[in-house]
Amino acid sequence: MRYRFFIARQPALTVCLLLIALWGPASQSARRTAADPAASPVSINGPDVSAFLVAGVGEPLQPKPKAPSGLDSPRLNALARKIKAGNRAALKQFWEEVQGKAPLVEPVPGDDQLRRVTFLWRGGAEASQVTLDGQIPPDSQDSPLTRLANTDVWFLTLRLPATARFTYGFNRPGKRQSVDPLNPLRFRSYSFAELPAAPPQSWIAVQPDVPKGTVRPEKLRSENLKEERSVSIYTPPGYDPKTGSYGLLVLFDGEKHLGPTPIPTILDNLVAAKKIRPLVAILVDNPSEESRNRDLECYPPFADFLAKELVPWARQRYRFSAEPERTIVGGVSLGGLNAAYCAFRYPEVFGNVLSQSGAFSYFPNWDDQEEHDTSPFGWLIRQFVTTRKLPIKFYLEAGLFENDCPEALLTQNRRMRDVLEAKGYSVVYSEFAGGHEFLNWRGSVADGLIALAGRGQ
């Protein structure tokens, strides 16, 4: 599978697979803030931050730990020995034992940060063309499975961070991608795996004893966009339109934040646990994939719509603070990019940016240009370099598996972080062991909300 941004666009900007592996701290808790100088490798005297205009700023590329050649799974090694000794019953027993428990996850001696992860497929010679696909490290994409001698066991073993969470499936010639029949875990239409140290996602579950907020669909006409737009408005439990005190959260891909990422439930749980102050949330829907690409690629009329039409319109109907420091704009992928753009354009409205896997590689007209080594990646990053510091706080995150070439999301998010810190912005930065998908974002969005709307903020 070629890695793609969460955007429906032509494959000209499908990120190149250079198979460069990059392992940083494999933990969602690997965070830094601008208030912690010791945490930052950036040291700049004076206002000159022009060095950050070059690509690739951030931690140096490091080789991914390579598994030893040969059979790397103790479980399969043991099965191979039994088969070789003539114990055919061992094969039947193996398939019975792994049913509902795939992929196999085994420790790596002497390294608590990694796990052996073995993907399994049952078949004959036709399975020689089965490959693994999913939100996994790019250098493992489309890797073929290998047959265990004298068995119907086909396998592929990877060494992955113990904190990893990812979706995957199997490709076969002429057939749609298959889920893993040995794994009962599903996320949307994919199988998924959570390794033992994957960060918990406790905020996404409905809790019977937690008061529930209200979601109301609304429509408004935009003169800037010359179209009607749909939004959903979330108000927290106990919402008081006369005397209540509320911040504001504006999120793009509104329909996704009522589906794969259950924002109302997350907000309910965070408020009940007193992790954040109560928020009113505006979830902005996409009329179409085409309009999404237009709106979220740093499109001035859409930013104008948000700041000059949507927020004032909502303030007439709902109670929330007009203070930018109590207002968050956020999104995933292109939405993360556009959140930073909207705050850059209107810091007097949006004082906080929540960016999850922001597509900071963006440059104008990238749809019409084949990417190459001289592509002007990082247009918005350069705007922050050349502009005075603005009163904006940031939460940025990216996945360790979003690293398939030097201009990929992981590299560009590190570059954005370094520029912001060099300019003196308040930045909370996090990396998770996963790819470009809601499976991870639905859990880590709570971290961003706590960082920007926590009671201590």
C-alpha positions as CSV (number, residue, x, y, z in Angstrom):
1,M,0.0,0.0,0.0
2,R,1.3,3.5,-0.8
3,Y,1.0,5.8,2.2
4,R,-1.6,8.5,1.8
5,F,-2.6,11.5,3.7
6,F,-6.2,11.5,5.0
7,I,-7.2,13.4,1.9
8,A,-9.1,12.5,-1.3
9,R,-6.7,13.8,-3.9
10,Q,-4.8,12.7,-6.9
11,P,-1.8,10.4,-6.4
12,A,0.6,13.1,-7.5
13,L,1.2,13.9,-3.9
14,T,1.1,10.3,-2.7
15,V,4.2,10.4,-0.5
16,C,7.1,8.6,-2.0
17,L,8.2,5.3,-0.5
18,L,11.9,5.7,0.0
19,L,11.8,3.1,2.7
20,I,13.6,5.3,5.2
21,A,12.9,4.0,8.7
22,L,12.9,6.4,11.6
23,W,12.5,5.3,15.2
24,G,12.1,8.0,17.9
25,P,10.7,7.5,21.4
26,A,8.1,4.9,20.8
27,S,5.6,6.3,23.2
28,Q,2.6,8.5,23.1
29,S,4.0,10.1,26.3
30,A,7.1,11.3,24.5
31,R,6.2,15.0,24.8
32,R,8.1,18.2,25.0
33,T,7.0,21.7,25.9
34,A,8.5,25.0,25.0
35,A,8.7,25.7,28.7
36,D,11.2,22.9,29.2
37,P,14.5,24.2,27.5
38,A,16.3,21.0,28.4
39,A,13.8,19.0,26.3
40,S,14.6,20.9,23.1
41,P,17.7,20.3,20.8
42,V,17.2,23.7,19.3
43,S,19.5,26.5,20.3
44,I,19.3,29.8,18.5
45,N,20.7,33.1,19.5
46,G,18.8,36.1,18.3
47,P,15.9,36.3,15.9
48,D,17.5,34.5,12.9
49,V,15.6,31.2,12.4
50,S,16.3,31.0,8.7
51,A,18.1,27.6,9.2
52,F,14.7,26.1,9.8
53,L,13.6,26.8,6.2
54,V,15.5,23.7,5.1
55,A,13.8,20.4,5.1
56,G,14.5,17.6,7.5
57,V,15.0,19.6,10.7
58,G,14.4,17.4,13.7
59,E,16.0,14.2,15.1
60,P,18.4,12.5,12.8
61,L,17.3,9.6,10.7
62,Q,18.2,6.3,12.5
63,P,18.0,2.8,11.1
64,K,15.1,0.7,12.2
65,P,16.3,-2.3,14.4
66,K,16.5,-5.2,12.0
67,A,15.2,-8.6,13.0
68,P,17.7,-11.5,12.7
69,S,17.5,-13.5,9.5
70,G,15.6,-16.8,9.7
71,L,12.6,-17.6,11.9
72,D,12.2,-14.9,14.4
73,S,9.1,-16.2,16.3
74,P,9.8,-18.7,19.2
75,R,6.3,-20.0,18.7
76,L,6.8,-20.9,15.1
77,N,10.3,-22.2,15.8
78,A,8.7,-24.6,18.3
79,L,6.1,-25.7,15.7
80,A,8.8,-26.2,13.1
81,R,10.7,-28.5,15.4
82,K,7.6,-30.6,16.1
83,I,6.7,-30.9,12.5
84,K,10.2,-31.9,11.6
85,A,10.0,-34.6,14.4
86,G,6.9,-36.0,12.7
87,N,4.3,-34.6,15.1
88,R,1.5,-33.7,12.6
89,A,-1.0,-33.2,15.4
90,A,1.0,-30.1,16.5
91,L,-0.2,-28.3,13.4
92,K,-3.8,-28.8,14.1
93,Q,-3.3,-27.8,17.7
94,F,-1.4,-24.6,16.6
95,W,-4.3,-23.4,14.5
96,E,-6.7,-24.1,17.3
97,E,-4.6,-22.1,19.8
98,V,-4.1,-19.0,17.6
99,Q,-7.8,-18.7,16.5
100,G,-8.9,-15.3,17.8
101,K,-5.5,-14.5,19.1
102,A,-3.6,-13.2,16.0
103,P,-1.3,-11.6,15.4
104,L,1.2,-13.4,17.7
105,V,3.0,-11.0,20.0
106,E,6.2,-12.2,21.6
107,P,8.9,-10.5,23.6
108,V,12.3,-9.5,22.3
109,P,14.9,-10.7,24.8
110,G,16.8,-7.7,26.3
111,D,14.6,-5.1,24.7
112,D,11.4,-4.0,26.5
113,Q,10.7,-1.4,23.9
114,L,10.1,-3.9,21.0
115,R,7.9,-6.9,20.4
116,R,8.0,-9.6,17.8
117,V,4.7,-9.4,15.9
118,T,3.8,-12.4,13.7
119,F,1.0,-12.2,11.1
120,L,-0.5,-15.5,10.0
121,W,-2.4,-16.8,7.0
122,R,-3.6,-20.3,6.4
123,G,-3.3,-21.7,2.8
124,G,-1.6,-23.7,0.2
125,A,0.7,-22.8,-2.6
126,E,-1.7,-20.0,-3.7
127,A,-0.8,-18.1,-0.6
128,S,2.6,-17.4,-2.0
129,Q,1.2,-14.1,-3.3
130,V,-0.4,-12.9,0.0
131,T,1.1,-9.7,1.3
132,L,0.7,-7.6,4.4
133,D,-0.8,-4.1,4.1
134,G,-1.9,-1.5,6.6
135,Q,-0.8,1.4,8.8
136,I,2.5,-0.3,9.5
137,P,6.1,0.9,9.1
138,P,6.6,1.8,5.4
139,D,9.4,-0.6,4.8
140,S,7.1,-3.4,5.7
141,Q,4.3,-2.4,3.3
142,D,3.4,-5.1,0.8
143,S,5.8,-7.6,2.4
144,P,5.1,-11.2,1.3
145,L,4.3,-13.9,3.7
146,T,6.6,-16.9,3.9
147,R,5.6,-20.6,4.2
148,L,6.7,-22.6,7.2
149,A,8.1,-25.8,5.7
150,N,5.8,-28.7,5.3
151,T,2.8,-26.8,6.7
152,D,-0.1,-24.6,5.6
153,V,1.2,-21.8,7.8
154,W,2.2,-18.6,6.1
155,F,3.8,-15.9,8.2
156,L,5.6,-12.6,8.4
157,T,7.3,-11.4,11.6
158,L,8.1,-7.8,12.3
159,R,9.7,-6.1,15.3
160,L,7.5,-3.2,16.3
161,P,7.4,-0.8,19.3
162,A,5.6,-2.2,22.3
163,T,3.4,0.9,22.3
164,A,2.1,0.3,18.7
165,R,-1.5,0.4,17.7
166,F,-2.4,-0.1,14.0
167,T,-4.8,-1.4,11.4
168,Y,-3.8,-4.1,8.8
169,G,-5.1,-6.5,6.3
170,F,-3.9,-9.0,3.6
171,N,-3.7,-8.4,-0.1
172,R,-4.3,-11.2,-2.6
173,P,-4.1,-10.9,-6.5
174,G,-7.5,-10.0,-7.9
175,K,-9.3,-9.8,-4.6
176,R,-10.3,-7.1,-2.2
177,Q,-8.1,-6.6,0.9
178,S,-8.9,-9.3,3.5
179,V,-9.3,-8.8,7.2
180,D,-7.4,-11.2,9.4
181,P,-9.8,-14.2,10.0
182,L,-7.8,-15.1,13.1
183,N,-8.2,-11.7,14.7
184,P,-11.7,-10.6,16.0
185,L,-10.6,-7.0,16.5
186,R,-12.1,-4.6,13.9
187,F,-11.8,-0.9,13.3
188,R,-14.1,0.2,10.5
189,S,-13.3,-2.3,7.7
190,Y,-9.9,-3.4,8.9
191,S,-8.3,-5.7,11.5
192,F,-6.3,-3.9,14.2
193,A,-3.8,-4.8,16.8
194,E,-2.8,-3.1,20.1
195,L,0.5,-4.1,21.6
196,P,0.8,-4.5,25.3
197,A,2.1,-1.0,26.1
198,A,-0.2,0.9,23.7
199,P,-1.5,4.0,25.4
200,P,-5.0,3.3,26.9
201,Q,-8.0,5.0,25.1
202,S,-10.2,5.1,28.1
203,W,-11.9,8.4,27.2
204,I,-13.6,7.1,24.0
205,A,-15.9,4.7,25.9
206,V,-19.4,5.7,26.9
207,Q,-19.7,5.6,30.7
208,P,-23.2,4.9,32.1
209,D,-22.7,7.2,35.1
210,V,-21.2,10.1,33.2
211,P,-23.7,12.9,32.3
212,K,-24.1,13.4,28.6
213,G,-23.9,16.5,26.5
214,T,-26.2,17.4,23.6
215,V,-25.4,17.5,19.9
216,R,-27.6,19.6,17.6
217,P,-27.3,19.8,13.8
218,E,-27.4,23.3,12.3
219,K,-27.0,25.0,9.0
220,L,-25.9,28.4,7.9
221,R,-25.3,30.3,4.7
222,S,-21.8,31.5,4.0
223,E,-21.2,34.6,1.9
224,N,-17.5,33.9,1.8
225,L,-18.0,30.4,0.4
226,K,-21.2,31.1,-1.5
227,E,-22.8,28.0,-0.1
228,E,-24.8,26.5,2.7
229,R,-22.7,24.7,5.4
230,S,-23.7,22.1,7.9
231,V,-22.3,21.9,11.4
232,S,-23.0,20.1,14.6
233,I,-23.0,21.9,17.9
234,Y,-22.1,20.1,21.1
235,T,-23.1,21.6,24.4
236,P,-21.7,20.0,27.6
237,P,-23.8,18.5,30.4
238,G,-25.5,21.1,32.5
239,Y,-25.1,23.7,29.8
240,D,-26.5,27.1,31.0
241,P,-27.1,29.6,28.2
242,K,-27.3,32.5,30.6
243,T,-24.6,32.2,33.2
244,G,-22.4,29.3,32.2
245,S,-18.7,29.7,31.5
246,Y,-17.5,27.8,28.4
247,G,-14.6,27.6,26.0
248,L,-14.9,26.9,22.3
249,L,-13.6,24.0,20.3
250,V,-13.9,24.1,16.5
251,L,-13.1,20.8,14.7
252,F,-12.9,20.0,11.0
253,D,-14.2,16.7,9.5
254,G,-17.2,17.1,11.7
255,E,-18.8,13.9,10.4
256,K,-15.7,11.9,11.4
257,H,-15.7,13.3,14.9
258,L,-19.2,11.9,15.4
259,G,-18.1,8.5,14.0
260,P,-14.6,7.1,14.3
261,T,-13.7,9.7,16.9
262,P,-16.6,10.1,19.3
263,I,-15.9,13.7,20.4
264,P,-19.1,14.2,22.4
265,T,-18.3,11.1,24.5
266,I,-14.7,12.2,24.9
267,L,-15.7,15.7,26.0
268,D,-18.3,14.2,28.4
269,N,-15.7,12.0,30.0
270,L,-13.0,14.6,30.3
271,V,-15.3,17.2,31.8
272,A,-16.7,14.6,34.3
273,A,-13.2,13.7,35.3
274,K,-12.3,17.4,35.7
275,K,-9.5,17.0,33.2
276,I,-10.8,20.0,31.1
277,R,-13.0,23.0,31.5
278,P,-16.4,22.6,29.8
279,L,-16.4,23.4,26.1
280,V,-19.0,24.2,23.4
281,A,-17.8,22.4,20.3
282,I,-18.6,23.2,16.6
283,L,-18.0,20.2,14.3
284,V,-17.7,21.5,10.8
285,D,-18.9,19.0,8.1
286,N,-17.5,18.5,4.6
287,P,-20.0,18.9,1.8
288,S,-17.8,16.7,-0.3
289,E,-14.3,15.4,-0.6
290,E,-13.6,18.0,-3.2
291,S,-14.7,20.8,-0.9
292,R,-12.7,19.3,1.9
293,N,-9.5,19.5,-0.1
294,R,-10.3,23.1,-1.1
295,D,-11.2,24.3,2.4
296,L,-8.4,22.6,4.3
297,E,-5.5,23.5,2.0
298,C,-5.0,26.9,3.6
299,Y,-7.9,28.4,1.7
300,P,-8.5,32.1,2.7
301,P,-12.2,32.2,2.1
302,F,-12.7,29.2,4.4
303,A,-10.6,30.8,7.1
304,D,-12.7,33.9,6.7
305,F,-15.9,31.9,6.9
306,L,-14.8,30.4,10.2
307,A,-13.6,33.7,11.8
308,K,-16.0,36.2,10.4
309,E,-19.2,34.1,9.9
310,L,-19.3,30.8,11.8
311,V,-17.9,31.8,15.2
312,P,-20.0,35.1,15.3
313,W,-23.1,33.2,14.1
314,A,-22.6,30.5,16.8
315,R,-22.0,33.2,19.5
316,Q,-25.4,34.7,18.9
317,R,-27.0,31.3,19.5
318,Y,-24.8,29.7,22.2
319,R,-22.8,30.9,25.1
320,F,-19.0,30.6,25.0
321,S,-16.1,32.8,25.6
322,A,-14.9,35.3,23.1
323,E,-11.3,35.1,24.4
324,P,-8.9,33.6,21.9
325,E,-7.0,31.9,24.7
326,R,-10.1,29.9,25.4
327,T,-10.8,29.0,21.8
328,I,-9.3,25.9,20.1
329,V,-9.3,25.1,16.4
330,G,-8.2,21.6,15.5
331,G,-8.2,18.8,13.0
332,V,-6.4,15.7,11.6
333,S,-4.1,15.6,8.6
334,L,-5.1,18.5,6.3
335,G,-7.3,19.6,9.1
336,G,-4.3,19.9,11.4
337,L,-2.5,22.0,8.7
338,N,-5.6,24.2,8.3
339,A,-6.0,24.6,12.1
340,A,-2.6,26.2,12.2
341,Y,-3.3,28.3,9.2
342,C,-6.6,29.6,10.6
343,A,-4.9,30.6,13.9
344,F,-2.0,32.2,11.9
345,R,-4.5,34.2,9.9
346,Y,-6.9,35.0,12.8
347,P,-4.9,34.8,16.1
348,E,-7.4,37.2,17.6
349,V,-10.1,34.5,17.2
350,F,-8.2,31.2,17.6
351,G,-5.6,31.2,20.4
352,N,-5.0,27.4,20.4
353,V,-4.2,24.8,17.7
354,L,-4.8,21.1,18.1
355,S,-3.1,19.4,15.2
356,Q,-3.1,15.6,14.8
357,S,-0.7,14.4,12.0
358,G,-0.9,17.8,10.4
359,A,0.0,17.7,6.7
360,F,2.7,20.4,7.0
361,S,4.3,19.3,3.8
362,Y,1.7,21.3,1.9
363,F,2.7,24.0,-0.6
364,P,0.3,25.9,-3.0
365,N,-0.7,24.0,-6.1
366,W,0.7,20.7,-4.9
367,D,-2.1,18.9,-6.6
368,D,-0.7,20.0,-9.9
369,Q,2.9,19.3,-9.3
370,E,4.7,16.0,-9.2
371,E,6.7,15.8,-6.0
372,H,10.5,15.7,-6.3
373,D,13.5,16.7,-4.3
374,T,13.1,20.4,-5.1
375,S,9.4,20.7,-4.3
376,P,8.8,23.7,-2.0
377,F,7.5,21.6,0.9
378,G,6.4,23.3,4.1
379,W,4.7,26.5,2.9
380,L,3.0,27.3,6.2
381,I,6.1,26.5,8.2
382,R,7.9,29.2,6.3
383,Q,5.1,31.6,7.1
384,F,5.7,31.1,10.8
385,V,9.5,31.5,10.3
386,T,9.1,34.9,8.6
387,T,6.4,36.3,10.8
388,R,6.6,37.8,14.3
389,K,5.5,35.5,17.1
390,L,1.7,35.3,17.5
391,P,-0.3,34.7,20.7
392,I,-1.0,31.0,19.9
393,K,-0.5,27.8,21.8
394,F,0.0,24.5,20.0
395,Y,-0.5,20.8,20.5
396,L,1.2,18.8,17.7
397,E,1.4,15.1,17.3
398,A,2.5,12.7,14.6
399,G,2.9,8.9,14.1
400,L,6.2,7.1,14.1
401,F,5.0,5.1,11.1
402,E,4.2,8.3,9.1
403,N,7.8,8.4,7.9
404,D,8.1,7.0,4.4
405,C,10.3,9.7,3.0
406,P,12.1,12.8,4.2
407,E,9.1,15.1,3.4
408,A,6.6,12.8,5.1
409,L,4.4,13.9,8.0
410,L,6.7,12.9,10.8
411,T,9.6,14.9,9.5
412,Q,7.5,17.9,8.7
413,N,5.8,17.9,12.1
414,R,9.2,17.8,13.8
415,R,10.2,20.6,11.6
416,M,7.1,22.6,12.5
417,R,7.7,21.9,16.2
418,D,11.3,23.1,16.0
419,V,10.4,26.3,14.2
420,L,7.7,27.1,16.7
421,E,9.9,26.5,19.7
422,A,12.7,28.5,18.1
423,K,10.2,31.4,17.8
424,G,9.2,31.1,21.4
425,Y,5.8,29.5,21.0
426,S,4.3,27.3,23.7
427,V,4.3,23.8,22.1
428,V,3.3,20.4,23.5
429,Y,4.6,17.8,21.1
430,S,3.8,14.1,21.1
431,E,4.6,11.1,18.9
432,F,2.7,7.8,18.9
433,A,3.7,4.4,17.5
434,G,1.2,4.2,14.7
435,G,0.2,5.5,11.3
436,H,-2.2,8.0,9.6
437,E,-5.6,6.9,11.0
438,F,-8.4,7.6,13.4
439,L,-7.5,4.4,15.3
440,N,-4.8,6.5,17.1
441,W,-6.2,10.0,16.7
442,R,-9.4,9.0,18.6
443,G,-7.4,8.3,21.7
444,S,-4.8,11.1,21.5
445,V,-7.2,13.9,20.8
446,A,-7.9,13.8,24.6
447,D,-4.2,14.5,25.2
448,G,-4.5,17.6,23.0
449,L,-7.6,18.8,24.8
450,I,-6.1,18.4,28.2
451,A,-3.0,20.2,27.0
452,L,-4.9,23.2,25.7
453,A,-8.1,23.3,27.8
454,G,-7.0,21.5,31.0
455,R,-8.0,23.1,34.2
456,G,-4.5,24.1,34.9
457,Q,-4.2,26.0,31.7
